[in-house]
Amino acid sequence: MSDFRNAAFGAGHDHIFLGAAHEQNERRTWAVIALCAVMMVAEIVGGSLFGSLALVADGLHMSTHAGAMLIAALAYTYARKHASDSRFVFGTGKLGDLAGFTSAIALAMIALLIGYEAVSRFLSPVPIHFGEAIPIAVAGLLVNLASVWLLRGDHHGHSHGHGHEHGHHGHGHEHDEHAHGHEDHAHAEGHAHGAHDNHAHAAHHDAESAAQRDHNIRSAYIHVIADAAVSVLAIIGLVLAREFGWLWMDPLAGIIGALVIANWSYGLMRDTGAILLDINPDQRMTENVRHAIEDNGDKVLDLHVWRVGPGHMSAVISVATQETRHDSRFYHALLKRFNGLSHVTVEVNPTELIA
């Protein structure tokens, strides 16, 4: 009974499933916010002093950019500060995905606004003050490039080892002790035989990358890349409009930018929404876990694998076995080879009880 209590209440057990680069990405995001805030204040104050409506408008646009970054930064800070809060059953690793989903919605709204404004200018062209508009667009591009540089790096967020395992026998039988261990960082992602290891590693490499990706820093990165792309298109459109009188180039650049942003928004919304709904991002790992167990002559009755944070996967497994020596510790040791499988719960059912 004492073993059951330890497993149930997690003695000596945590659920910290943050990405390896969590604190580094948090610092980067706050640095981008500071840069955008300085630019925003400079443009709004300068525009007000010198009577430039375009400068004030771009400053207000920069404030929305800083606001989007703030979503990501606050998510990083909150997730880190509450990582050990027991109220979060599987930790705060998914908070970045929630922030990324929110940012994707904001990106979609920005795309709609840009598209609406571009279509309006097609139907009702307005005079363009090239002397102000082009330098502002160039300044905006420089700020965005600086933001891209600050957010540079790997956006997959490889995990630290926080391997947590639970084990118990079903149907009222003895509960094995709770085991706490670090995941094996070897890239052997197959089942028990070496021939399958290499095949599994190559086959689910893409899915592994998706499971490790930090969608919060990805959303911040997409924001600055989208803004930089719009700035480049705006500069091209403005220059062509000034040199050749093609005023329609400015709204056309806006429509192209809106479509690009909408496409990035959809991809981010699709990926983060899937994680929030606990869709399995690595079906290959699930099948390899099943093979690893069933190649030993046992039967997997139930198996669920889902992502609990960047680079961290959780699994709940129910096994039927005829081997009395196959307790939960046996399966924990068997599954340690799986890189990123950080939290494992195994229920062991003697075959005679389920026949």
C-alpha positions in Angstrom: 0.0 0.0 0.0 2.8 2.4 0.7 4.2 2.0 -2.8 0.7 2.9 -4.2 0.7 6.1 -2.1 4.1 7.1 -3.4 3.1 6.5 -7.0 -0.3 8.3 -6.6 1.0 11.4 -4.9 4.4 11.6 -6.6 6.8 11.6 -3.8 10.1 13.0 -5.0 8.4 13.5 -8.4 8.0 16.7 -10.5 6.2 17.5 -13.8 8.6 20.1 -15.3 8.2 19.7 -19.0 9.7 23.0 -20.3 11.9 23.2 -23.4 15.7 23.1 -23.0 16.0 26.7 -24.3 13.0 28.0 -22.3 14.9 30.7 -20.3 17.0 31.7 -23.2 13.9 32.2 -25.4 12.3 34.1 -22.6 15.2 36.6 -22.5 15.2 37.0 -26.2 11.5 37.7 -26.4 11.7 40.4 -23.7 14.7 42.0 -25.6 12.5 42.2 -28.7 9.7 43.9 -26.7 12.2 46.4 -25.4 13.4 47.2 -28.9 9.9 47.6 -30.2 8.9 49.8 -27.3 11.8 52.2 -27.9 10.9 52.4 -31.6 7.3 52.9 -30.8 7.9 55.7 -28.4 10.3 57.4 -30.8 7.9 57.3 -33.7 4.9 58.5 -31.8 6.7 61.3 -30.0 8.6 62.3 -33.2 5.4 62.2 -35.3 3.6 64.3 -32.8 6.3 66.9 -32.6 6.9 67.1 -36.3 3.3 66.7 -37.4 3.8 63.4 -39.3 0.7 61.3 -39.3 2.5 58.5 -41.1 5.1 58.3 -38.3 2.4 58.2 -35.6 0.6 55.5 -37.5 3.7 53.4 -37.8 4.4 53.9 -34.1 0.9 52.6 -33.3 1.5 49.7 -35.6 4.7 49.0 -33.7 2.7 48.9 -30.4 0.6 46.0 -31.8 3.9 44.2 -32.7 5.1 44.7 -29.1 1.7 43.5 -27.8 2.0 40.2 -29.8 5.5 39.7 -28.4 4.2 40.3 -24.9 1.9 37.3 -25.2 4.9 35.1 -25.8 7.0 36.7 -23.1 4.4 36.5 -20.4 3.7 32.8 -21.3 7.4 32.0 -20.9 7.6 33.8 -17.5 4.3 32.3 -16.2 5.3 28.8 -17.3 8.7 29.1 -15.6 7.4 30.5 -12.4 4.6 27.9 -12.1 6.5 24.9 -13.4 6.4 23.2 -10.1 2.8 24.2 -9.2 0.9 21.0 -8.4 -2.3 22.4 -9.7 -1.0 21.9 -13.2 -1.4 18.1 -13.5 1.1 17.7 -16.3 3.1 20.9 -15.7 3.1 24.2 -17.7 4.8 22.9 -20.8 1.8 23.5 -23.0 1.4 27.1 -22.1 3.7 28.1 -24.9 1.4 26.2 -27.3 -1.6 28.1 -26.0 0.3 31.4 -26.5 1.3 30.3 -30.0 -2.4 29.6 -30.8 -3.4 33.0 -29.5 -0.7 34.7 -31.6 -1.8 32.7 -34.6 -5.3 34.2 -34.2 -3.8 37.7 -33.8 -1.7 37.1 -37.0 -4.9 36.1 -38.9 -6.6 39.3 -37.8 -3.6 41.4 -38.9 -3.8 39.7 -42.3 -7.5 40.5 -42.6 -6.9 44.2 -41.7 -4.0 44.5 -44.2 -6.1 42.8 -46.9 -9.1 45.0 -46.2 -7.0 48.2 -46.3 -5.3 47.1 -49.5 -8.6 46.4 -51.3 -9.9 49.7 -50.1 -6.9 51.5 -51.6 -7.4 49.6 -54.9 -11.0 50.9 -55.1 -10.2 54.4 -53.7 -6.6 55.3 -54.2 -5.1 57.8 -51.8 -2.1 60.2 -52.2 1.2 58.7 -50.9 3.7 60.9 -49.2 6.8 59.1 -50.5 9.3 61.3 -48.6 7.9 60.0 -45.3 6.6 56.6 -46.2 9.8 55.1 -47.6 12.1 56.1 -44.7 9.6 54.8 -42.2 9.3 51.5 -44.1 13.1 51.2 -44.1 13.3 52.0 -40.4 10.6 49.4 -39.7 12.5 46.8 -41.7 15.7 47.5 -39.7 13.9 47.0 -36.4 12.3 43.8 -37.7 15.7 42.5 -38.9 17.2 43.3 -35.4 14.2 41.4 -33.9 14.9 38.4 -36.1 18.5 38.4 -35.0 17.5 38.5 -31.4 15.1 35.6 -31.9 17.6 33.6 -34.0 18.5 30.0 -33.1 16.9 26.6 -33.0 13.2 26.8 -32.6 12.8 23.1 -31.9 13.6 23.4 -28.2 15.3 20.0 -27.5 14.3 18.7 -24.1 16.2 18.3 -20.9 15.8 14.8 -19.3 12.9 14.8 -16.8 11.9 11.1 -17.1 9.0 10.3 -14.8 7.6 6.9 -14.5 4.5 5.4 -12.7 3.9 1.7 -12.4 1.0 -0.4 -11.0 -0.7 -3.8 -11.4 -4.3 -3.8 -12.3 -7.3 -5.6 -10.8 -6.4 -5.0 -7.2 -3.0 -6.6 -7.3 0.2 -5.3 -5.7 1.3 -1.8 -6.9 5.0 -1.6 -7.9 7.1 1.3 -6.6 7.2 4.7 -8.3 10.4 5.1 -10.3 12.0 8.4 -11.1 14.7 8.6 -13.7 16.3 10.6 -16.5 15.5 9.7 -20.1 18.2 8.2 -22.2 19.5 10.7 -24.7 20.6 8.0 -27.2 18.8 8.2 -30.5 17.6 4.6 -30.5 13.9 5.0 -31.2 12.9 1.5 -32.3 11.9 -1.6 -30.4 14.1 -4.3 -28.8 16.1 -5.3 -31.8 19.0 -3.2 -33.2 17.8 -3.5 -36.8 14.6 -1.8 -35.8 16.4 1.0 -33.9 18.0 2.6 -37.0 14.8 2.2 -39.1 12.7 3.9 -36.4 15.1 6.8 -35.9 15.1 7.6 -39.6 11.4 7.1 -40.1 10.1 9.4 -37.4 12.7 12.1 -37.5 10.2 14.7 -38.8 7.6 13.7 -36.2 10.3 14.0 -33.5 11.1 17.5 -34.6 7.5 18.4 -34.4 7.2 17.0 -30.9 10.3 19.1 -29.8 9.4 22.4 -31.5 8.8 25.4 -29.2 5.7 26.9 -30.7 5.9 30.0 -28.4 9.2 31.2 -29.8 8.1 30.1 -33.2 5.0 32.4 -33.0 7.2 35.3 -32.0 9.6 34.5 -34.8 6.7 34.4 -37.3 5.5 37.8 -36.1 8.8 39.5 -36.8 9.4 37.6 -40.1 5.9 38.6 -41.2 6.5 42.2 -40.3 9.8 42.1 -42.1 8.2 40.6 -45.2 5.5 43.3 -45.2 8.1 46.0 -44.9 10.1 44.6 -47.8 7.0 44.4 -50.0 6.0 47.9 -48.9 9.4 49.3 -49.8 9.2 47.6 -53.2 5.7 48.9 -53.9 6.5 52.4 -52.8 9.6 52.7 -54.9 7.9 51.4 -58.0 4.9 53.7 -57.4 7.2 56.7 -57.0 9.5 55.9 -60.0 6.8 54.7 -62.5 3.6 56.2 -61.1 2.2 52.7 -60.5 0.1 53.6 -57.4 -1.5 50.2 -57.6 1.8 48.5 -56.6 1.4 49.7 -53.0 -2.0 48.0 -52.4 -0.9 44.9 -54.4 2.1 44.5 -52.1 -0.3 44.7 -49.2 -2.5 41.9 -50.6 0.6 39.7 -51.2 1.7 40.4 -47.6 -1.7 39.6 -46.2 -1.8 36.2 -48.0 1.7 35.3 -46.8 0.8 36.2 -43.2 -2.5 34.3 -43.4 -0.7 31.2 -44.6 1.8 31.3 -41.7 -1.0 32.0 -39.3 -2.9 28.9 -40.5 0.2 26.7 -40.1 0.8 27.9 -36.6 -2.9 27.5 -35.6 -3.0 24.0 -37.0 0.1 22.8 -35.2 -0.6 24.4 -31.8 -4.3 23.5 -31.9 -3.4 19.9 -32.5 -1.1 19.9 -29.4 -3.8 21.6 -27.3 -6.2 18.8 -28.3 -3.6 16.1 -27.4 -3.2 14.8 -30.9 -0.3 12.4 -31.0 2.5 14.3 -32.9 4.7 11.1 -33.3 2.7 8.1 -34.4 5.9 6.3 -35.2 7.0 6.5 -31.6 3.7 5.0 -30.5 4.1 2.1 -32.9 7.6 1.5 -31.7 6.6 1.5 -28.1 3.9 -1.1 -28.9 6.5 -3.2 -30.8 9.0 -2.9 -27.9 6.5 -4.4 -25.5 4.8 -7.0 -27.8 8.2 -8.4 -29.1 8.7 -9.7 -25.6 5.5 -11.8 -25.9 3.2 -9.4 -24.0 0.1 -7.7 -25.3 -0.6 -4.0 -25.3 -4.3 -3.5 -24.2 -4.3 0.3 -24.3 -1.7 2.9 -25.3 -1.9 6.7 -25.4 1.1 9.0 -26.3 0.8 12.8 -26.3 3.0 15.9 -25.9 3.2 17.6 -22.5 5.9 20.2 -23.5 8.6 21.0 -26.1 10.6 17.8 -26.4 8.6 15.9 -23.8 6.1 13.1 -24.5 3.9 11.3 -22.0 2.6 7.7 -22.3 -0.1 5.7 -20.5 0.2 2.0 -21.3 -1.9 -1.0 -20.2 -0.1 -4.4 -20.7 -1.3 -8.0 -20.4 1.5 -10.5 -19.6 1.9 -14.1 -18.7 5.4 -13.5 -17.2 5.2 -13.0 -13.5 8.7 -11.3 -13.6 7.4 -8.6 -15.9 6.4 -5.9 -13.4 6.1 -2.1 -14.1 9.9 -1.7 -13.5 10.6 -4.1 -16.3 8.6 -2.0 -18.8 10.1 1.3 -17.5 13.6 -0.1 -18.2 12.5 -1.3 -21.6 11.2 2.1 -22.6 14.1 4.2 -21.3 15.6 4.1 -24.8 13.0 6.4 -26.3 14.4 9.9 -26.5 11.8 12.4 -25.3 9.5 9.9 -23.6 9.6 11.8 -20.3 6.6 10.6 -18.4 5.5 6.9 -18.5 2.6 5.2 -16.6 2.4 1.4 -16.9 -0.5 -0.8 -15.8 0.4 -4.5 -15.7 -2.4 -7.0 -15.9 -1.8 -10.8 -15.4 -3.3 -12.6 -18.4 -5.4 -15.0 -16.4 -7.3 -12.1 -14.8 -8.4 -10.7 -18.2 -9.0 -14.0 -20.0 
